[in-house]
Amino acid sequence: MDKYKTLSHNTSTILKLKTTPKSRVYTTEISSTITQNNKTAFNNIAEEFTLTYIKSEEGYLIYRKEVKKRFFLNEINFVIKKLDKAQELALKMASINDVLEFYINKHFQIIKVINTSQIREKWQVLKNEILEGYPDFDSLIDDFDVQLEEKHIQQIFLEDNFLNLLFTNLFHIEFKQKKEIEEEKLISNALGIIDIPIIEKRVLVKNKRLFRNIINIATNATIDTDSKKFSLAKINAFVGQLNTEKGSKHQLDFKYIGNYKIQPDTGLISEIELEHTFEIKNLYKKTSTYNLKLED
């Protein structure tokens, strides 16, 4: 990703979110590479979806995200036509989230998923199909039943890595010259199933594309070890399950770099790039990459 220079003149900028009922088409690619015990697993999934402002209600904005296409890609970004059993199941289960409706605040941040009943209705139909075609996944079905209960389902979406990237919490916030804005975030499943809290630092930067009105916001982040959600005990337990020698010491390294592009004229996100890596040297490494682009 390109490096940018911070604004050199004394100024501040407030990005304004503009709401129009027109559906906007986005494409995204989400990939992860995990190396553990000298074995590497790669996963890359792509989506085309529309994002639509519906209306204002109870002081919030209602947005609908509707997936039009979803497919797996190989390591050279070709569509995988012959899926394995796990990939087939993953696409089936993801289909219950094809249509999501949210309460969004003025900063463009998710407050609540509001069509949870519709999601559960889709799941009730789908799970019978899955049990017939994949009887050995019955424990996974039971887990999903619990996760989709109303007392749990909000957390699933509010802590979803991609949704937190899409709904950026960047609008109607003042960015001052060279001053970073800190944002507390959570990366789900950062180490195995362990969530890691981070502090993302955002700064307004120069636009290198001349004659185009696009605002760039560069980001980096550090692990938030002071957060109540940070669990050193869980991390140590995870490391202990790797090929480690008794009494050996290991360090968790973290790299995070991203860039948001905003169209201030239309009040829209036009592009997002993010890559982060968690690494325990010679034992475990997970790199996740997100690319989002406004197509229309």
Disulfide bonds with the S-S distance in Angstrom:
none
